Amino acid sequence: MRKAICILLMLGGLLVYQALPLTYPKESYGAIFPRKQFEQKMRRPFPQWMEEQLRADLAPFKTITASMVQRTFEKVKDRFYHYRIVDNCLYKWGKGSSRDNELEKAIKTLLTVAKIPDVDFILCPMDGLPEPYMPKDFYLTDDAKVQAPIFAKARLCSAPYIVLIPDQFSLSLDWMEVSQEVLTQDVEWEEKRERALWRGGFTDIGAPNGTVTEDYQSCPRYKICTLDPLFVDAKLCWAGSEAFDQFIRDAGVWGDAATKKQHLMYKYLPVLDGHMCTYPGYQWRLLSRSLCLKQESDQEQWFYAALKPSVHYLPIRNDMSDLLEKIHWAKEHDLEARKIAETARAFALDNLMPADDYLYLYLAFHRYAALQNIDFKKLDMREFICIQYRKRNRLLKRLMRHVSSGTLARWQGFDYSQPGHPSAHQRNVLLFL
């Protein structure tokens, strides 16, 4: 009897612990989340550009059903993730990993600070959709009528049925640290060198990292490294494999990486795609008070449509053929170039800081949910695992080892809709111990 009472007290204490804010660093970014800024932005009208972007992304869908999500996921289940948010807890299909990826941590963080409707969704974990070396339609169902939206970090502009959300770096400690690094090491325009600086990996070859391609010299990231060094300091500092690294060294376009502070010392910062969009490389360059020279591209992220050429950045051709010309223009029109750089910085400060990225994710879930026609009480959750509280669930699992199988069976036999019985979340935890 005494043992049973102790177990019940421990279980009660664990359930109270489970209700506390999620701050365990391996499970969320709660300890560093900019809650004050986020709450301030939540009290204001949502930025118009955010509403317009989500409206455009969701325009192909009049409704979203559980059947559509399931049919679409069957097409991509080996590559993508299927999640559900139920009662503000995140569930993931399949056993999967016992550790959270960055986007899972971000979603769980959001769920601790804001109420999200129940949603059933698919997320693409790749750099973008589709990546250049993959079939462009591999994620599409045979029947467009059963195609569901897919959340992704970047996409080809022509790729349909994709809802863009902030990338994992922009929602994690990475962007929080990088943005503050750029802001605290700020360099005034007059102190910057009238030259372009670029460093990056050889990731625009249209093949998996480390692949040696015959037409490497046609890649923009290679071409920029061959331009006049009097105006452009550009080097490749990573190629993906030891063999390809040596190949690039022999070609004379290899160089050491540059720090953010070194980049800030230059007036002109080119922005080039890799496998997909560079993130958060574009964001911190917009914040840098330097002029962004943005490569024309068929790829985009969630904020690209809000940026205007010659207002927030200076466009350059995809093949780098006019980069020197644009640098000469900027040198001859210093005031105009400075104004573009300052406008870009102001936009980034108002729209691309960590609190803004979480605001966009919040809005994306709400606008997606508004199109759903799903009865979540009738969904089969047997193959979904609650990952909202991994550490707490492990503690509960250890505790339940001391509970007899008969007790667990009685818990499983409860009518969970009745007051006083375990919640749906607690039931899910128990059933998958």
C-alpha positions as CSV (number, residue, x, y, z in Angstrom):
1,M,0.0,0.0,0.0
2,R,2.8,2.4,0.9
3,K,4.6,1.7,-2.4
4,A,1.4,2.3,-4.3
5,I,0.9,5.7,-2.5
6,C,4.5,6.7,-3.3
7,I,4.0,5.8,-7.0
8,L,0.8,7.8,-7.2
9,L,2.6,10.8,-5.5
10,M,5.5,10.5,-8.0
11,L,3.1,10.3,-10.9
12,G,1.1,13.3,-9.7
13,G,4.3,15.3,-9.3
14,L,5.4,14.3,-12.8
15,L,2.1,15.4,-14.3
16,V,2.5,18.8,-12.5
17,Y,6.1,19.0,-13.9
18,Q,4.7,18.2,-17.3
19,A,2.5,21.3,-17.2
20,L,5.4,23.6,-16.5
21,P,7.0,25.6,-19.4
22,L,9.3,23.6,-21.7
23,T,12.8,24.9,-21.3
24,Y,15.0,21.8,-21.5
25,P,17.7,22.9,-24.0
26,K,17.8,19.7,-26.0
27,E,14.0,19.8,-26.6
28,S,13.3,23.5,-27.2
29,Y,14.7,27.0,-27.4
30,G,12.5,28.2,-24.5
31,A,15.4,29.3,-22.4
32,I,16.6,31.8,-25.1
33,F,13.3,32.6,-26.9
34,P,12.6,36.3,-27.3
35,R,9.3,36.1,-25.6
36,K,8.8,39.8,-24.8
37,Q,9.4,40.8,-28.5
38,F,7.2,38.0,-29.7
39,E,4.3,39.0,-27.4
40,Q,4.7,42.6,-28.5
41,K,4.4,41.6,-32.2
42,M,1.4,39.4,-31.4
43,R,-0.5,42.4,-30.2
44,R,0.0,44.3,-33.5
45,P,-1.6,43.6,-36.9
46,F,0.3,41.0,-38.8
47,P,2.5,42.5,-41.5
48,Q,0.8,42.7,-44.8
49,W,3.5,40.9,-46.7
50,M,3.2,37.9,-44.4
51,E,-0.5,37.7,-45.1
52,E,0.0,38.1,-48.8
53,Q,2.7,35.4,-49.0
54,L,0.6,32.8,-47.1
55,R,-2.5,33.7,-49.1
56,A,-0.6,33.0,-52.3
57,D,0.9,29.8,-51.0
58,L,-2.4,28.4,-49.9
59,A,-4.4,29.7,-52.9
60,P,-4.6,26.3,-54.7
61,F,-6.5,24.8,-51.8
62,K,-10.2,25.3,-51.0
63,T,-10.0,22.8,-48.2
64,I,-7.5,20.4,-46.6
65,T,-8.7,17.0,-45.4
66,A,-7.0,14.2,-43.5
67,S,-7.3,12.0,-46.6
68,M,-5.4,14.5,-48.7
69,V,-2.6,14.7,-46.1
70,Q,-2.4,10.9,-45.9
71,R,-2.4,10.4,-49.7
72,T,0.3,13.0,-50.1
73,F,2.4,11.6,-47.3
74,E,2.2,8.1,-48.8
75,K,4.0,9.6,-51.9
76,V,6.9,11.0,-49.8
77,K,7.0,9.1,-46.5
78,D,10.6,7.9,-47.0
79,R,11.8,11.5,-47.2
80,F,9.4,13.8,-45.4
81,Y,7.8,14.0,-41.9
82,H,4.2,13.8,-40.9
83,Y,3.2,15.7,-37.8
84,R,0.0,16.6,-36.0
85,I,-0.5,19.3,-33.4
86,V,-3.3,18.2,-31.0
87,D,-4.1,20.1,-27.8
88,N,-1.0,22.2,-28.3
89,C,1.3,19.2,-28.3
90,L,3.4,18.0,-31.2
91,Y,3.0,14.4,-32.5
92,K,5.2,12.7,-35.1
93,W,4.4,9.7,-37.3
94,G,6.4,6.6,-36.7
95,K,9.1,5.7,-34.2
96,G,11.7,7.9,-35.8
97,S,14.6,9.4,-33.9
98,S,14.7,9.9,-30.1
99,R,16.1,13.4,-30.6
100,D,14.5,16.5,-31.9
101,N,15.7,18.2,-35.0
102,E,15.9,22.0,-35.1
103,L,12.5,22.5,-36.6
104,E,10.8,20.2,-34.1
105,K,12.5,22.2,-31.3
106,A,11.2,25.4,-32.9
107,I,7.6,24.1,-33.2
108,K,7.7,22.9,-29.6
109,T,9.0,26.3,-28.5
110,L,6.1,28.0,-30.3
111,L,3.6,25.7,-28.6
112,T,4.8,26.8,-25.2
113,V,4.2,30.5,-25.9
114,A,1.1,30.5,-28.2
115,K,-2.1,28.6,-28.8
116,I,-2.0,26.8,-32.1
117,P,-5.1,25.1,-33.6
118,D,-5.0,21.4,-34.2
119,V,-3.2,20.8,-37.5
120,D,-2.3,17.7,-39.6
121,F,0.6,18.6,-41.8
122,I,3.6,17.3,-43.8
123,L,7.1,18.9,-43.6
124,C,10.0,18.6,-46.0
125,P,13.3,18.4,-44.2
126,M,15.5,19.0,-47.3
127,D,17.3,22.3,-48.1
128,G,14.4,23.1,-50.4
129,L,11.8,21.5,-52.6
130,P,12.8,20.1,-55.0
131,E,16.6,20.1,-54.7
132,P,18.3,20.6,-58.2
133,Y,19.4,17.0,-58.7
134,M,15.9,15.5,-57.9
135,P,12.9,15.0,-60.2
136,K,10.8,18.2,-60.0
137,D,7.5,16.3,-59.5
138,F,8.6,13.5,-57.1
139,Y,6.5,14.9,-54.2
140,L,3.3,15.3,-56.3
141,T,0.3,12.9,-56.1
142,D,-1.0,11.4,-59.4
143,D,-4.3,13.1,-58.8
144,A,-4.1,16.8,-58.0
145,K,-7.4,16.7,-56.2
146,V,-5.9,14.8,-53.4
147,Q,-2.7,16.8,-53.2
148,A,-2.1,18.4,-49.7
149,P,0.2,21.4,-49.0
150,I,3.7,20.7,-47.9
151,F,5.6,23.0,-45.5
152,A,9.2,23.7,-46.8
153,K,12.1,26.0,-46.0
154,A,12.7,27.0,-49.7
155,R,11.4,26.1,-53.1
156,L,11.8,26.5,-56.8
157,C,9.5,29.4,-57.8
158,S,7.7,27.1,-60.2
159,A,7.1,24.3,-57.6
160,P,3.4,24.1,-56.7
161,Y,1.6,23.2,-53.5
162,I,4.4,24.3,-51.2
163,V,3.8,26.5,-48.1
164,L,7.0,28.3,-47.2
165,I,8.1,28.7,-43.5
166,P,11.2,30.0,-41.9
167,D,14.2,27.6,-42.1
168,Q,15.6,25.7,-39.1
169,F,18.5,28.1,-38.7
170,S,16.3,31.2,-38.6
171,L,14.3,29.6,-35.8
172,S,17.2,28.3,-33.7
173,L,20.1,29.6,-31.6
174,D,22.1,30.0,-34.9
175,W,20.2,33.1,-36.1
176,M,19.8,34.5,-32.6
177,E,23.6,34.5,-32.2
178,V,24.4,35.6,-35.8
179,S,22.0,38.5,-35.8
180,Q,23.4,39.8,-32.5
181,E,26.9,39.3,-33.8
182,V,26.2,41.4,-36.9
183,L,24.4,44.1,-34.8
184,T,27.1,44.4,-32.1
185,Q,29.9,44.5,-34.7
186,D,28.3,47.1,-36.8
187,V,30.5,49.0,-39.2
188,E,29.4,52.5,-40.5
189,W,29.1,52.9,-44.3
190,E,32.0,55.3,-44.5
191,E,34.4,52.9,-42.8
192,K,33.7,50.0,-45.3
193,R,35.9,49.2,-48.2
194,E,34.6,49.8,-51.7
195,R,35.0,46.2,-52.7
196,A,32.9,43.0,-52.8
197,L,33.6,40.1,-50.4
198,W,32.2,36.6,-50.8
199,R,33.0,33.2,-49.2
200,G,31.1,30.0,-49.5
201,G,31.0,26.3,-50.3
202,F,30.8,24.8,-53.8
203,T,27.2,23.8,-53.5
204,D,25.6,25.1,-56.7
205,I,26.9,22.3,-58.9
206,G,23.4,20.7,-59.2
207,A,24.6,17.4,-57.6
208,P,25.1,16.1,-54.1
209,N,27.9,17.6,-52.0
210,G,31.4,16.4,-53.1
211,T,30.4,15.4,-56.6
212,V,33.0,16.4,-59.2
213,T,31.2,17.6,-62.3
214,E,32.7,18.3,-65.7
215,D,31.0,21.7,-66.1
216,Y,32.0,23.1,-62.7
217,Q,33.4,26.2,-64.4
218,S,29.9,27.2,-65.5
219,C,28.7,27.3,-61.9
220,P,28.1,30.9,-60.5
221,R,30.0,30.1,-57.3
222,Y,33.0,29.2,-59.4
223,K,32.7,32.2,-61.8
224,I,32.5,34.8,-59.0
225,C,35.9,33.5,-57.8
226,T,37.5,34.3,-61.2
227,L,36.5,38.0,-61.4
228,D,38.9,40.9,-61.1
229,P,40.3,40.7,-57.5
230,L,40.7,44.5,-57.5
231,F,36.9,44.7,-57.1
232,V,35.8,41.2,-55.9
233,D,37.5,39.2,-53.2
234,A,35.7,35.8,-53.7
235,K,36.9,32.3,-52.8
236,L,35.5,28.9,-52.3
237,C,36.3,27.5,-48.9
238,W,34.5,24.1,-48.9
239,A,33.7,21.6,-51.7
240,G,32.2,18.7,-49.9
241,S,35.0,16.0,-50.2
242,E,38.7,15.8,-49.9
243,A,39.2,15.0,-53.6
244,F,37.0,17.9,-54.7
245,D,38.6,20.3,-52.2
246,Q,42.0,19.5,-53.7
247,F,40.6,20.0,-57.2
248,I,39.4,23.5,-56.3
249,R,42.8,24.3,-54.7
250,D,44.5,23.4,-57.9
251,A,42.1,25.6,-59.8
252,G,43.3,28.6,-57.8
253,V,39.9,29.6,-56.4
254,W,40.3,28.2,-52.9
255,G,40.6,30.5,-49.9
256,D,40.1,30.7,-46.1
257,A,36.7,31.4,-44.7
258,A,35.9,34.9,-43.6
259,T,34.3,36.0,-40.3
260,K,31.1,38.1,-40.1
261,K,33.2,41.0,-38.9
262,Q,35.4,40.7,-42.0
263,H,32.3,40.7,-44.2
264,L,31.0,43.8,-42.5
265,M,34.2,45.7,-43.5
266,Y,33.1,45.6,-47.2
267,K,30.4,47.7,-48.9
268,Y,29.3,45.1,-51.3
269,L,28.1,41.6,-50.3
270,P,27.0,39.2,-53.1
271,V,24.2,36.7,-52.2
272,L,24.4,33.4,-54.1
273,D,22.3,30.3,-54.0
274,G,23.8,26.9,-53.1
275,H,21.8,23.7,-53.4
276,M,18.9,26.1,-52.6
277,C,18.7,29.6,-51.1
278,T,21.4,30.6,-48.7
279,Y,20.0,30.8,-45.2
280,P,20.5,32.7,-42.9
281,G,23.2,34.1,-45.2
282,Y,20.8,36.4,-47.0
283,Q,19.2,37.6,-43.7
284,W,22.4,38.7,-42.0
285,R,23.7,40.4,-45.2
286,L,20.4,42.4,-45.3
287,L,21.1,43.3,-41.7
288,S,24.8,44.2,-42.4
289,R,24.5,47.8,-43.5
290,S,26.3,46.7,-46.7
291,L,24.8,46.6,-50.1
292,C,23.4,43.2,-51.0
293,L,24.0,42.2,-54.6
294,K,21.4,39.5,-55.0
295,Q,21.8,36.8,-57.7
296,E,18.7,36.4,-60.0
297,S,17.3,33.1,-59.1
298,D,14.5,30.6,-59.6
299,Q,14.5,29.8,-55.9
300,E,12.8,31.6,-53.0
301,Q,12.1,31.6,-49.3
302,W,9.2,32.9,-47.2
303,F,10.3,36.6,-47.2
304,Y,11.7,37.0,-50.8
305,A,8.5,38.5,-52.2
306,A,8.6,41.3,-49.7
307,L,12.0,42.5,-51.0
308,K,12.1,44.8,-54.0
309,P,15.1,45.2,-56.5
310,S,16.9,48.5,-56.2
311,V,15.0,49.1,-53.0
312,H,16.3,46.4,-50.7
313,Y,19.0,44.9,-52.9
314,L,20.8,45.4,-56.2
315,P,20.0,42.5,-58.6
316,I,22.8,40.8,-60.5
317,R,22.6,38.2,-63.3
318,N,22.6,34.5,-62.3
319,D,25.9,33.9,-64.1
320,M,27.7,36.8,-62.5
321,S,28.3,38.4,-65.9
322,D,27.3,41.9,-64.7
323,L,28.6,41.9,-61.1
324,L,31.6,44.1,-62.0
325,E,29.2,46.5,-63.8
326,K,26.9,46.7,-60.7
327,I,29.9,47.3,-58.4
328,H,31.0,50.2,-60.6
329,W,27.5,51.6,-60.5
330,A,27.5,51.4,-56.8
331,K,30.8,53.2,-56.5
332,E,29.6,56.0,-58.8
333,H,26.2,56.2,-56.9
334,D,27.4,55.9,-53.4
335,L,24.4,57.7,-51.8
336,E,21.9,55.5,-53.7
337,A,23.8,52.4,-52.7
338,R,23.9,53.4,-49.1
339,K,20.2,54.1,-49.1
340,I,19.5,50.6,-50.5
341,A,21.7,49.1,-47.7
342,E,19.9,51.1,-45.0
343,T,16.4,50.2,-46.3
344,A,17.4,46.5,-46.3
345,R,18.7,46.8,-42.7
346,A,15.4,48.5,-41.6
347,F,13.4,45.7,-43.2
348,A,15.5,43.0,-41.6
349,L,15.2,44.7,-38.2
350,D,11.4,45.0,-38.5
351,N,10.6,41.7,-40.2
352,L,13.4,39.1,-40.0
353,M,14.5,39.0,-36.4
354,P,13.9,35.8,-34.4
355,A,10.6,37.0,-33.0
356,D,9.4,37.8,-36.5
357,D,10.3,34.3,-37.7
358,Y,8.3,32.7,-35.0
359,L,5.4,35.1,-35.7
360,Y,5.4,33.9,-39.3
361,L,5.4,30.3,-38.2
362,Y,2.5,31.0,-35.9
363,L,0.6,32.7,-38.7
364,A,1.3,29.8,-41.2
365,F,-0.2,27.3,-38.8
366,H,-3.3,29.4,-38.3
367,R,-3.9,30.1,-42.0
368,Y,-3.4,26.5,-42.8
369,A,-5.7,25.4,-40.0
370,A,-8.4,27.7,-41.3
371,L,-8.6,25.6,-44.5
372,Q,-8.8,22.2,-42.7
373,N,-11.9,20.1,-42.7
374,I,-10.7,17.5,-40.2
375,D,-12.4,16.0,-37.2
376,F,-9.4,15.4,-35.0
377,K,-11.4,13.4,-32.5
378,K,-11.8,10.7,-35.2
379,L,-8.2,10.6,-36.3
380,D,-6.3,7.4,-35.8
381,M,-3.3,8.4,-33.6
382,R,-1.9,4.9,-33.0
383,E,1.2,5.5,-35.2
384,F,1.9,8.9,-33.9
385,I,4.2,9.6,-30.9
386,C,3.9,12.6,-28.7
387,I,7.3,14.3,-28.9
388,Q,6.3,17.5,-27.0
389,Y,7.9,16.3,-23.8
390,R,10.5,13.6,-24.6
391,K,12.5,13.9,-21.4
392,R,9.3,13.9,-19.3
393,N,8.0,11.0,-21.1
394,R,11.2,9.0,-20.4
395,L,10.8,9.8,-16.7
396,L,7.2,8.7,-16.9
397,K,8.3,5.5,-18.6
398,R,10.8,4.7,-15.9
399,L,8.1,5.4,-13.3
400,M,5.6,3.1,-15.0
401,R,8.0,0.2,-14.8
402,H,7.1,0.1,-11.2
403,V,3.4,-0.1,-12.0
404,S,1.9,-3.5,-12.4
405,S,0.7,-4.5,-15.9
406,G,-2.8,-4.8,-14.3
407,T,-2.7,-1.2,-13.3
408,L,-1.6,-0.1,-16.8
409,A,-4.4,-2.2,-18.3
410,R,-7.0,-0.5,-16.1
411,W,-5.6,2.9,-17.2
412,Q,-5.9,1.8,-20.8
413,G,-9.5,0.8,-20.2
414,F,-10.6,4.3,-19.0
415,D,-13.1,6.4,-20.8
416,Y,-10.7,9.3,-21.3
417,S,-13.4,11.7,-22.2
418,Q,-14.7,11.7,-18.6
419,P,-13.5,14.2,-16.0
420,G,-10.7,13.0,-13.6
421,H,-9.2,10.5,-16.1
422,P,-5.9,10.9,-17.9
423,S,-5.8,13.4,-20.7
424,A,-5.4,12.3,-24.4
425,H,-1.7,13.3,-24.2
426,Q,-1.1,11.2,-21.0
427,R,-3.0,8.3,-22.6
428,N,-0.8,8.5,-25.7
429,V,2.4,8.5,-23.6
430,L,1.2,5.4,-21.7
431,L,0.2,3.4,-24.7
432,F,3.6,3.8,-26.3
433,L,5.7,3.0,-23.3
